[in-house]
Amino acid sequence: MEDKSSQTSGLSKDVQSSLTPEEPPVDFMHIKLEENEPIDVRTKDFILKKAREVCKCNHQTIITFFCQLFPVLDWLPRYNIKTQLLGDIISGLLVGIVAIPQSISYSLLANQDPIYGIYTNFFCSIIYVAMATSRHNSVGSFGVLCLMIGQSVNRHLQLAGYDDNTDSLLVGNATSSGNGTGTCDRSCYAITVALSLSFLVGLYQILLGVLQLGFLSVYLSEPLLSGFVAGSSLTIITSQMKYLLGLNIPRHEGVGSFILTWVDLFRYIPNTNICDLVTSLVALAIIIPVKMINDRYKDKMKAPVPIELLVVIIATVVSYYFKFEERYKSSVCGAIPTGFRKPTLPDTKLFSSLAVDALPIAIIGFAMTVSLAEIFGKKHGYAVRANQEMIAIGMCNLVPSFFYCFASSAALTKTLLKESTGTQTQLSSLVTSLVLLLVLLWIAPLFYSLQTAILGVVTIVNLRGGLRTFCETPRMWQLSKLDTAVWWTTMLASTLITTEIGLLVGVCFALLCIIFRTQRPRAALLGKVSNTEIYEDQSAYKQLSSIANIKIFRFGSSLYYANKDYFKTALYQKTGVNPILLAARHQRAVTQAKADTGNRKSVFNSVFGCLKPSKKHMGKSPTDVCLPSLDMHTLILDCGAMQFIDTTGLSVLKETHRDFQELGVQLLLANCNPLLRRRLRDGGWAAGAHGGQLAFHSVHHAVQFAQQWHREQQESKERRDADPDPEDMSVQASL
């Protein structure tokens, strides 16, 4: 029978009711599951085991290693030319066409020459093809990263003594670049800082991937990333306004740069270049409506209209023939060289000053890449390895840093375009690279007369996704007020302080919100659903019945040092019983009874020393002072939401058990997970009481135990009253 009970101890009543009539029902009062012994894994043995697996080298291990490091070796041999090639070619061409103006405009945002943006998109696209597990990500220059790169580059330019508006070296040594040329102008030093920064970013990301730390991306929640992108978008728009207006104002960095830039914009607005302003307004009036049409009819259109490239081409032609630079002093891109430069090494002298700047760029870069990869992987039904994606994007930053490229990541706009135009594999990125190669070899000089105002317009228009999140905040407020608070905090900090500090503030605030949620969780008394074994919150559901003299308390979080006081407060408030307060009142009553008894004895001894005081002259003795009667004999704690309990929480449980036990109320635990049970047992909680049965597998089990225990107590009391103990009778007679 013991074997039968152990096999069916975890079954519900519905399952037990289906048992054959010959099998007796399970006795819930004596269920005791035997736990498996915890596996003792020694750190030394674990490390040795992993080391053997890594160091094991054979033909199959080498093939597996290279296939994991270069996923292209896995999918390329299975590539179906008939069904996949056409979609990849069309998608790659369209993304490449869009990437041309974005590469040039984002170079301006990163405080670099236009050619370096084309380099970045070209090299990282090739590397990502070989190492990515995502089929849809399009990597390259990303607006938020370019903003952070531009801020770091501008800060180092100022430290090196370069004027923000000229290429002259004001102070410092002109040979500070790492290219060995002997001299380095402003543009040369800017790309030197950027490629050194890209090297560190890639190094960080590769280390995170090798150490299997891809799970760190979960700490960047969706509201946090959305708020950060929105705040960065406002900062980017602010930085591009001077190009739209044709103003020459200083570039501010650090805390308050957003406000200071707008102050300068209004201060210098009388100096607006009318040609740049008109060009910007016309470009906005053309691009925005066409982009809206593309978004609205994207399901019906075979391919979106490449309006940015068309506007760039038309604006370049108009600027060239009407000589905007000579006539109206309009700012243009200038000479863009063709071909490739010889590889160079990053400047190691800059690593110490760039180490901190590279960390947030690396985090945002891999977070955006992994997030987009997982979104489209789930949508199209294929697996994405987060750690491999981190290694891939790290290599896209590390290797191109030797070829005059700045940091990159998956770009939201190009990824959405790539997915919507029918891409099948990463082969489409090779087509995009071929388009950019044509620009690098022959087409780039044709953009000489392109106004920087057009580049600013292209940058701002591509921030529509980040600005659109402002319209989603009312809906977010209805769903979660704390998530909305995280969004607004991150957005405001990223805008008004700096992007790096804003990201840090957002992460810290999000973690504080998690702590707040666990520090003040929902607490409730449970009632029973009629004719079931289900117990739910009485304040949330109607028609729940209470159990006579039994109160069931649910605490919606783990019990640890930060919420121990709230646990007690909520427990006393919900049950209406404060054992500490009742014990204090009882102690005062006992003390008062002792004082009254002592006073009466002294009076009788002095005045009626020969007389014995009668019972009617005596008040209550200290032993006659009883504890107040309560409307419950059992308190059950539903621990289903408790994932863990620390030493402080265990002490609180012990104190609660002792306090209620002094009032004659037993404390039972229900729905404890195995880890919690083991912690309670090792901590000696209520050891030996009721045979150790104070933690039950379900609330209903605990209720049944409490009801049976109370019946046994009542029956025992009735037997004592009906057949009193002779010793008690002799004591009463002597009194």
C-alpha positions in Angstrom: 0.0 0.0 0.0 2.9 2.3 0.6 4.1 1.8 -2.9 0.6 2.7 -4.2 0.5 5.9 -2.1 3.9 7.0 -3.3 3.0 6.5 -6.9 -0.3 8.4 -6.7 0.7 11.1 -4.2 1.1 13.8 -6.9 -2.3 13.0 -8.6 -5.2 15.4 -8.5 -8.7 14.3 -7.4 -9.9 14.2 -11.1 -7.2 11.6 -11.9 -7.8 9.7 -8.7 -11.5 9.4 -9.4 -10.7 7.5 -12.5 -8.9 4.7 -10.5 -10.5 1.3 -10.4 -12.9 0.6 -7.5 -10.5 -2.0 -6.1 -7.9 0.7 -5.4 -8.6 2.6 -2.2 -8.5 6.4 -2.5 -5.3 8.2 -1.6 -5.1 9.5 2.0 -4.1 13.2 1.5 -3.2 13.4 5.2 -0.2 11.1 4.9 1.3 12.1 1.5 5.1 12.3 1.8 7.1 12.5 -1.4 10.7 11.3 -1.2 13.0 14.0 -2.7 15.9 13.2 -4.9 19.3 13.9 -3.4 20.8 17.2 -4.8 23.5 16.6 -7.3 26.8 17.6 -5.8 28.7 19.2 -8.7 32.2 20.2 -7.7 33.7 23.2 -9.4 37.0 21.5 -10.1 35.3 18.5 -11.7 33.0 20.7 -13.8 36.0 22.8 -15.1 37.9 19.6 -15.9 34.9 18.2 -17.8 34.5 21.3 -19.8 38.2 21.5 -20.5 38.2 17.9 -21.8 35.3 18.7 -24.1 37.0 21.8 -25.5 40.4 20.2 -25.9 39.0 17.1 -27.5 40.2 17.3 -31.1 39.2 15.1 -34.0 37.9 15.5 -37.5 34.3 15.8 -36.5 35.0 18.3 -33.7 36.9 20.5 -36.1 34.1 20.5 -38.6 31.5 21.2 -36.0 33.6 24.1 -34.6 33.9 25.8 -37.9 30.3 25.2 -38.8 29.3 26.9 -35.6 31.7 29.8 -36.0 30.8 30.2 -39.7 27.2 29.3 -40.2 27.5 30.0 -43.9 29.2 26.6 -44.2 26.0 25.1 -43.1 23.4 26.9 -45.2 25.3 27.7 -48.3 25.7 24.1 -49.6 21.9 23.7 -49.2 21.2 27.0 -51.0 18.3 26.6 -53.6 19.1 28.8 -56.6 15.6 28.5 -58.1 13.6 29.5 -55.1 15.9 31.8 -53.2 18.2 33.6 -55.5 15.7 36.0 -57.1 14.4 37.2 -53.7 18.0 37.7 -52.4 19.0 39.7 -55.5 16.0 42.0 -55.4 16.2 42.6 -51.7 20.0 43.2 -51.8 19.7 45.7 -54.6 16.9 47.7 -52.8 18.8 47.7 -49.5 22.0 48.8 -51.3 20.2 51.7 -53.0 18.8 52.8 -49.6 22.2 52.3 -48.0 23.9 54.8 -50.2 22.3 58.0 -48.9 22.2 56.6 -45.3 25.9 55.8 -45.4 26.7 59.3 -46.3 24.3 61.0 -43.9 25.2 58.8 -41.0 28.9 59.6 -41.6 28.0 63.2 -40.9 26.3 62.1 -37.7 29.4 60.2 -36.6 31.5 63.3 -37.3 33.3 61.5 -40.2 33.9 62.0 -43.9 31.2 60.4 -46.2 33.6 57.8 -47.6 34.0 56.2 -44.2 30.3 55.5 -43.9 30.4 53.6 -47.2 33.4 51.7 -46.1 31.6 50.6 -42.9 28.5 49.3 -44.7 30.6 47.5 -47.3 32.9 45.6 -45.0 30.5 44.7 -42.2 28.0 43.3 -44.7 30.5 40.9 -46.1 31.7 39.7 -42.7 28.1 39.3 -41.3 27.2 37.0 -44.2 29.8 34.4 -43.1 29.2 34.5 -39.3 25.5 35.3 -38.7 22.7 33.0 -37.8 20.1 35.6 -38.7 18.8 35.5 -42.3 17.2 38.9 -42.2 19.4 41.3 -40.3 21.0 44.1 -42.3 24.1 45.4 -40.5 25.8 48.8 -41.1 25.7 52.3 -39.7 22.9 52.8 -37.2 21.7 56.3 -36.2 21.9 55.8 -32.4 25.4 54.3 -32.5 26.6 57.0 -34.9 25.4 59.6 -32.5 27.3 58.0 -29.6 30.4 57.7 -31.9 30.1 61.3 -32.9 29.9 62.5 -29.3 33.0 60.5 -28.4 34.9 61.6 -31.5 34.0 65.3 -30.9 35.1 65.1 -27.3 38.5 63.7 -28.2 38.9 66.3 -31.0 38.4 69.0 -28.4 40.9 67.3 -26.1 43.4 67.2 -28.9 42.9 70.9 -29.6 41.1 70.7 -33.0 38.6 73.5 -33.7 35.0 72.3 -34.3 34.6 74.4 -37.4 38.0 74.3 -39.1 40.6 71.7 -39.9 43.4 73.5 -38.1 45.3 72.2 -35.1 45.1 74.7 -32.4 47.2 73.0 -29.7 48.9 69.7 -29.3 51.1 67.6 -31.5 50.0 67.0 -35.1 51.6 63.6 -35.2 49.0 62.1 -32.9 47.5 59.7 -35.4 48.4 56.1 -35.7 48.9 56.0 -39.4 52.5 57.1 -39.4 52.1 59.9 -41.9 53.7 62.5 -39.6 50.8 64.9 -39.8 47.1 64.5 -39.1 44.4 67.0 -39.8 41.0 67.1 -38.2 39.4 64.5 -40.5 42.4 62.1 -40.1 42.3 62.3 -36.3 38.5 61.9 -36.2 38.7 58.6 -38.1 41.7 57.5 -36.0 39.5 57.9 -32.9 36.5 56.2 -34.5 38.4 53.1 -35.7 40.1 52.7 -32.3 36.7 52.9 -30.7 35.3 50.3 -33.2 38.2 48.0 -32.3 37.3 48.1 -28.6 33.6 47.7 -29.3 34.3 44.6 -31.3 36.6 43.3 -28.7 34.0 43.7 -26.0 31.3 42.0 -28.1 33.5 39.0 -29.0 34.5 38.5 -25.4 30.8 38.6 -24.3 30.0 36.0 -27.0 32.9 33.7 -26.2 32.0 33.9 -22.5 28.4 32.9 -23.3 27.1 36.2 -21.8 24.4 36.7 -24.4 21.8 36.6 -21.6 22.9 40.1 -20.5 20.7 41.4 -23.3 17.6 40.5 -21.2 18.4 43.4 -18.8 17.7 45.8 -21.6 13.9 45.5 -21.6 11.7 46.6 -24.5 10.5 49.8 -22.8 14.0 50.7 -21.9 15.4 50.2 -25.5 12.3 52.0 -26.9 12.8 55.0 -24.6 16.5 55.1 -25.3 15.9 55.1 -29.1 13.3 57.8 -28.7 15.6 60.0 -26.6 18.5 59.4 -29.0 16.2 60.3 -31.9 15.4 63.7 -30.4 19.1 64.3 -29.8 19.9 63.3 -33.4 17.2 65.6 -34.8 18.6 68.4 -32.6 22.2 67.8 -34.0 20.9 67.8 -37.6 18.9 71.0 -37.3 21.9 73.2 -38.0 22.4 71.5 -41.4 18.8 72.0 -42.3 19.0 75.7 -41.5 22.5 76.1 -42.9 23.8 77.4 -39.5 27.4 77.3 -38.3 27.1 76.7 -34.5 29.4 75.0 -32.0 28.7 71.3 -31.2 27.9 70.9 -27.5 28.8 67.8 -25.5 28.0 66.5 -22.0 25.1 67.3 -19.7 22.6 69.7 -21.1 23.9 69.6 -24.6 20.4 69.2 -25.9 19.1 72.4 -24.3 22.3 74.3 -25.2 22.1 73.3 -28.8 18.5 74.6 -29.1 19.5 77.8 -27.4 22.2 78.3 -30.0 19.8 77.5 -32.8 17.4 80.2 -31.7 20.3 82.6 -31.1 21.8 82.2 -34.6 18.5 81.7 -36.5 18.8 85.2 -38.2 21.9 83.7 -40.0 19.8 81.0 -41.6 20.9 80.0 -45.1 17.7 80.5 -47.2 18.9 78.1 -49.8 19.5 75.3 -47.3 16.2 76.0 -45.6 14.2 75.9 -48.8 16.0 72.7 -50.0 15.3 71.0 -46.7 11.6 71.9 -46.7 11.1 70.7 -50.3 13.0 67.5 -49.5 10.8 66.9 -46.4 7.7 67.6 -48.4 8.6 65.0 -50.9 10.2 62.2 -48.8 7.7 62.1 -45.9 4.5 61.5 -48.0 6.2 58.9 -50.2 7.5 57.1 -47.1 4.0 57.1 -45.7 2.7 55.6 -49.0 5.4 53.0 -48.9 4.4 52.0 -45.4 0.6 52.0 -46.1 0.8 50.0 -49.3 3.8 47.8 -48.6 1.8 44.6 -48.9 0.5 45.6 -52.4 3.8 47.0 -53.7 6.4 44.7 -55.0 9.1 47.0 -53.8 9.1 50.4 -52.0 9.9 53.5 -53.9 13.6 54.4 -53.1 12.6 58.0 -52.5 15.7 59.0 -50.5 18.1 58.0 -53.3 15.9 59.8 -55.9 15.9 62.9 -53.8 19.7 62.7 -53.3 20.3 62.3 -57.1 17.9 65.2 -58.0 19.3 67.5 -55.3 22.9 66.7 -56.4 22.1 67.6 -60.0 20.2 70.8 -59.1 23.0 71.9 -56.7 25.6 71.2 -59.3 24.0 73.1 -62.2 22.7 76.0 -60.2 26.0 76.3 -58.3 24.5 76.5 -54.8 27.9 76.4 -53.1 29.3 79.4 -55.0 26.1 81.5 -55.2 24.5 80.9 -51.9 27.3 79.6 -49.7 25.5 76.3 -49.2 27.4 73.5 -47.5 28.1 70.5 -49.7 29.8 67.1 -49.2 32.8 68.0 -51.2 35.3 65.6 -52.7 34.7 61.9 -52.0 37.6 59.8 -52.9 37.3 56.5 -54.7 39.0 53.2 -54.1 40.3 51.7 -50.8 42.9 53.0 -48.4 45.7 50.8 -47.1 44.8 49.0 -43.8 45.9 50.7 -40.6 46.3 49.7 -37.0 44.2 51.3 -34.3 45.9 53.8 -32.1 46.6 51.9 -28.8 47.3 55.2 -27.0 43.6 56.0 -27.3 42.4 52.8 -25.7 42.6 54.0 -22.2 40.4 57.1 -22.9 38.0 55.2 -25.2 37.5 52.1 -23.0 34.5 53.6 -21.1 33.0 55.1 -24.3 33.1 51.7 -26.1 31.1 49.9 -23.4 27.7 51.4 -23.9 28.2 51.3 -27.7 29.0 47.6 -27.5 25.9 47.0 -25.3 23.5 48.9 -27.5 25.0 47.3 -30.7 24.6 43.7 -29.6 21.2 44.4 -28.0 19.8 45.8 -31.2 21.4 43.0 -33.3 20.2 40.2 -31.1 16.7 41.7 -30.6 16.1 42.1 -34.4 17.5 38.6 -35.1 15.2 37.0 -32.6 12.2 38.9 -33.7 12.5 37.8 -37.4 13.8 34.4 -36.4 10.6 33.7 -34.6 8.5 35.2 -37.3 10.0 33.0 -40.1 10.6 29.9 -38.0 14.3 29.4 -37.6 16.7 29.4 -34.7 19.0 32.2 -33.8 22.0 31.8 -31.5 22.4 34.9 -29.4 26.1 34.3 -28.5 27.0 33.6 -32.1 25.2 36.9 -33.1 27.4 38.7 -30.6 30.5 37.2 -32.0 29.4 38.0 -35.5 28.6 41.7 -34.8 31.8 41.9 -32.8 33.8 40.7 -35.8 31.9 43.2 -37.9 33.4 45.9 -35.7 36.8 44.4 -35.0 38.0 43.5 -38.5 36.7 46.6 -40.3 38.4 48.8 -37.8 41.6 48.1 -39.7 40.0 49.4 -42.9 38.8 52.9 -41.7 35.4 51.9 -40.5 33.4 53.0 -37.4 31.2 50.8 -35.2 28.1 49.3 -36.6 25.1 47.1 -35.7 21.9 45.7 -37.2 20.0 48.7 -38.6 16.3 48.7 -38.0 15.2 50.5 -41.2 17.3 48.4 -43.6 16.3 45.2 -41.8 12.6 46.0 -42.1 13.2 46.8 -45.8 15.2 43.6 -46.3 12.5 41.4 -44.7 9.6 43.1 -46.6 11.2 42.7 -50.0 11.5 38.9 -49.8 15.0 38.2 -48.7 15.7 34.5 -48.1 19.3 34.3 -46.8 22.2 36.5 -46.0 23.4 36.2 -49.6 21.4 39.4 -50.2 24.0 41.2 -48.1 26.6 40.3 -50.7 24.4 42.0 -53.3 24.2 45.1 -51.1 28.0 45.0 -50.8 28.3 44.9 -54.6 26.1 48.0 -54.9 28.3 49.8 -52.4 31.4 48.6 -54.2 30.2 50.4 -57.4 29.9 53.6 -55.3 33.3 53.2 -53.8 35.0 52.6 -57.2 33.2 55.0 -59.6 30.1 56.7 -58.3 31.3 58.4 -55.1 32.8 61.6 -56.7 29.5 62.4 -58.3 28.1 63.3 -54.9 30.5 66.3 -54.6 27.7 68.9 -54.9 25.2 67.2 -52.6 24.1 69.6 -49.9 24.6 68.6 -46.3 21.0 69.8 -45.7 19.8 66.8 -47.8 21.8 64.5 -45.7 20.3 65.9 -42.5 16.8 65.4 -44.0 17.6 61.8 -44.9 18.8 61.2 -41.3 15.7 62.8 -39.7 13.3 61.0 -41.9 14.8 57.6 -41.0 14.1 58.4 -37.3 10.3 58.1 -37.8 10.3 54.7 -36.1 11.9 56.1 -32.9 9.5 59.1 -32.8 6.5 56.9 -33.4 6.9 55.4 -30.0 5.7 58.6 -28.4 2.2 57.8 -29.8 2.3 54.4 -28.1 2.9 55.7 -24.6 -0.8 56.1 -23.7 -1.4 52.5 -24.6 1.7 51.5 -22.6 0.3 53.5 -19.6 -2.9 51.4 -19.7 -0.9 48.1 -19.7 1.8 48.9 -17.2 2.5 52.2 -15.4 5.9 51.0 -14.3 7.0 50.2 -17.9 5.8 53.6 -18.9 7.9 55.2 -16.1 10.9 53.3 -17.4 10.3 54.5 -20.9 9.9 58.2 -19.9 12.9 58.1 -17.5 15.2 56.6 -20.1 14.0 58.9 -22.8 14.4 62.1 -20.7 17.8 61.0 -19.3 19.1 60.2 -22.8 17.8 63.5 -24.1 18.6 66.0 -21.3 21.8 64.4 -19.9 23.8 62.3 -22.3 23.1 59.1 -24.3 25.5 57.0 -22.2 24.3 58.3 -18.9 20.8 58.0 -20.1 21.3 54.3 -20.8 22.8 53.8 -17.4 20.0 55.7 -15.7 17.4 53.6 -17.6 19.0 50.3 -16.6 19.3 51.3 -12.9 15.7 52.6 -12.9 14.4 49.4 -14.5 16.2 47.3 -11.9 14.8 49.5 -9.1 11.3 48.9 -10.6 11.9 45.2 -10.4 13.0 45.5 -6.8 10.0 47.7 -6.0 7.6 45.1 -7.5 9.1 42.3 -5.4 9.4 44.6 -2.3 5.7 45.4 -2.3 4.0 42.5 -4.0 0.3 41.7 -4.0 -0.9 40.0 -0.9 -4.4 38.6 -0.5 -6.6 36.2 1.5 -7.8 33.3 -0.5 -11.3 31.8 -0.6 -12.5 28.4 -2.0 -14.3 28.0 -5.3 -17.4 25.9 -4.5 -17.2 22.2 -5.0 -13.5 22.4 -6.2 -10.1 22.3 -4.8 -9.3 25.7 -6.2 -8.5 28.7 -4.0 -8.4 32.3 -5.4 -8.1 35.9 -4.3 -11.3 36.9 -2.4 -10.9 40.6 -3.5 -10.6 39.6 -7.2 -13.4 37.0 -7.6 -17.0 36.8 -6.4 -18.8 33.8 -4.9 -15.8 32.5 -3.0 -16.4 30.8 0.3 -14.2 31.2 3.3 -13.1 28.2 5.4 -14.3 28.3 8.9 -11.6 29.3 11.4 -8.9 28.9 8.7 -7.3 31.8 6.9 -5.2 31.4 3.8 -2.7 34.1 3.0 -0.9 34.4 -0.4 2.3 36.5 -0.8 3.0 37.3 -4.4 6.8 37.3 -4.3 9.8 35.6 -2.8 10.5 36.4 0.8 13.8 38.1 1.4 15.4 40.9 3.4 13.9 43.8 1.3 10.3 42.8 1.8 10.3 41.1 5.2 8.7 44.1 6.9 6.0 44.4 4.2 5.3 40.7 4.6 4.5 41.1 8.3 2.5 44.2 7.7 0.4 42.7 5.0 -0.1 39.5 6.9 -1.3 41.3 10.0 -3.5 43.6 8.0 -5.2 40.8 5.9 -5.8 38.4 8.8 -6.7 41.1 11.3 -4.4 39.6 13.9 -1.2 41.1 15.2 0.3 38.5 17.5 3.0 40.9 18.7 0.4 43.5 19.8 -1.9 40.8 21.3 1.1 39.3 23.2 2.0 42.8 24.6 -1.6 43.3 25.8 -1.6 39.9 27.4 1.7 40.6 29.2 0.3 44.0 30.5 -2.8 42.2 31.8 -0.7 39.6 33.5 1.5 42.3 35.1 -1.6 44.2 36.2 -3.1 41.0 37.7 0.1 40.3 39.6 0.2 43.8 41.0 -3.5 43.6 42.1 -2.9 40.2 43.7 0.1 41.6 45.6 -1.8 44.6 46.9 -4.7 42.5 48.2 -2.4 40.1 50.0 -0.6 43.0 51.7 -3.9 44.5 52.9 -5.2 41.2 54.3 -1.9 40.3 55.9 -1.8 43.7 57.8 -5.4 44.1 58.8 -6.8 40.5 58.9 -3.6 38.6 59.5 -5.4 35.8 61.3 -8.1 35.5 58.6 -7.8 33.6 55.3 -9.1 35.7 52.3 -12.1 34.2 50.6 -12.3 33.8 46.8 -14.9 36.5 46.4 -12.5 39.0 47.9 -9.8 38.0 45.5 -9.5 39.4 41.9 -8.2 37.5 38.9 -4.9 35.7 39.5 -2.2 35.9 36.9 -2.9 32.4 35.8 -6.6 33.3 35.2 -5.7 36.0 32.6 -6.4 34.2 29.2 -5.3 35.1 25.7 -8.0 36.8 23.7 -10.1 34.4 21.6 -9.5 34.5 17.8 -11.7 33.6 14.9 -9.1 31.1 13.5 -7.2 28.2 14.7 -5.0 27.8 11.5 -3.1 30.2 9.3 -2.0 28.8 5.9 0.7 30.6 3.8 0.4 30.0 0.1 4.0 30.0 -1.0 3.4 29.3 -4.7 4.9 32.6 -5.8 8.0 32.2 -3.6 10.8 31.2 -5.8 13.4 31.5 -3.1 13.9 32.6 0.5 17.0 34.0 2.1 18.2 33.7 5.7 16.3 36.8 6.7 13.1 35.5 5.2 13.6 32.2 7.0 14.0 34.0 10.3 10.8 35.9 9.6 8.9 32.6 9.0 10.3 31.3 12.3 9.2 34.4 14.2 5.8 34.3 12.6 5.4 30.6 13.4 6.4 31.2 17.1 4.2 34.3 17.5 1.1 32.7 16.2 1.8 29.5 18.1 1.8 31.5 21.3 -1.8 32.6 20.4 -2.8 29.0 19.8 -2.8 29.3 16.0 -0.8 26.8 14.0 1.0 28.0 10.9 1.1 25.8 7.8 2.9 26.3 4.4 1.5 25.2 1.1 2.7 25.0 -2.5 6.4 25.1 -1.6 8.8 24.3 -4.4 11.5 21.7 -3.8 14.2 24.3 -3.3 12.1 26.1 -0.7 11.4 22.9 1.1 15.0 22.0 1.2 15.9 25.5 2.6 13.2 25.2 5.2 14.4 21.8 6.3 18.1 22.8 6.4 17.1 25.9 8.3 15.3 24.0 11.0 12.0 25.7 10.5 9.4 24.2 12.9 11.4 21.0 13.2 9.5 18.2 14.7 6.2 19.9 15.1 3.2 17.7 14.0 5.6 15.1 12.8 7.3 17.6 10.5 4.1 18.0 8.3 4.0 21.8 8.1 4.7 22.2 4.4 2.1 20.8 2.0 2.0 20.2 -1.7 -1.3 22.1 -2.2 -3.5 24.6 -0.3 -6.3 22.0 -0.3 -4.1 19.5 1.3 -3.2 21.9 4.1 -6.9 22.8 4.6 -7.8 19.2 5.0 -4.9 18.7 7.5 -6.0 21.7 9.5 -9.6 20.6 9.6 -8.7 17.1 10.8 -6.2 18.5 13.3 -8.9 20.8 14.8 -11.4 17.9 15.0 -8.9 15.8 16.9 -8.2 18.7 19.3 -11.9 19.2 20.0 -12.4 15.5 20.5 -9.5 15.3 22.9 -10.8 18.3 24.9 -14.3 16.7 25.1 -12.8 13.5 26.4 -10.8 15.4 29.1 -13.9 17.3 30.2 -16.0 14.1 30.4 -13.3 12.0 32.1 -11.1 14.5 34.0 -7.6 13.4 35.2 -7.6 12.2 38.9 -4.5 14.3 39.6 -6.4 17.4 38.4 -9.3 16.5 40.7 -7.1 16.1 43.7 -5.5 19.5 43.0 -8.9 21.1 42.7 -10.0 19.5 46.0 -7.0 20.7 47.9 -7.8 24.2 46.7 
